Amino acid sequence: GNEWQGVLDLYRAGGCDVLAVGREDNMLDNELMNQFCDEGLVFTDSLIVETPVALPARPDIASGLSYWIFRAEKYHGVSIANSAKEYVEKYGPPKCESELSNLGGIEEVDDLTPLSPENMVFPNFLQRVRSLRDLSSCHRRTKPQENWQAHASR
C-alpha cells in the first residue's frame, strides 16, 4: 500500500488542516495526485524541512559513480527529471494543475520576497500616529510644569 493514502484519509476525516507532502516523492503516482486534485490540494514552493540526501557509496568508488551519473545525463539524457518527463508522457499528467505557482494570479510569499511600497503603508502610518501621540503627550507633560514654576515665583 501507499503510506500517503492513510495520511490523506486522516486529512479527509478532519484530523489535520494541512498536509506536508514531498512533491518528488509523489509526483509519479497519478492515483494519489488525482486524489490530491479531488481534495483541492496543491504543492507550494514553501520549504518546511530540508534533508540533504546523498547516494550511499564507499569513498573509493564515489568519484567514479559521480562520473558515470554525469555521463549518463550529458550523453544519454538519463536523469531523474527526464525519467519523470517520460512517465508523464506515458501515463499522462494528473487531472488538475497541482503547482500553486502555475495557477496564475497567486503569488507565494516567503522570506526572500522583496517588500513593495504597499507593504510599507500601514507601518509608516502607524509610526506617524505614534509620533504625533508622543509629541502630544510630551506637550501636555511640560505645560503644567511651566504653570507651576510661574505660580512658585509669585
Buried (B, 14 or more C-beta within 10 A) or exposed (E): EEEBEEBBEEBEEEEEEEBEBEEEEBBBBBEBBBBBBEEEBBBEEEEEEEEEEEEEEEEEEEEEEEEEEEEEBEEEEEEEEEEEEEBEEEEEBBEBBBEBEEEEEEEEEEEEEEEEEEEEEEEEEEEEEEEEEEEEEEEEEEEEEEEEEEEEEE
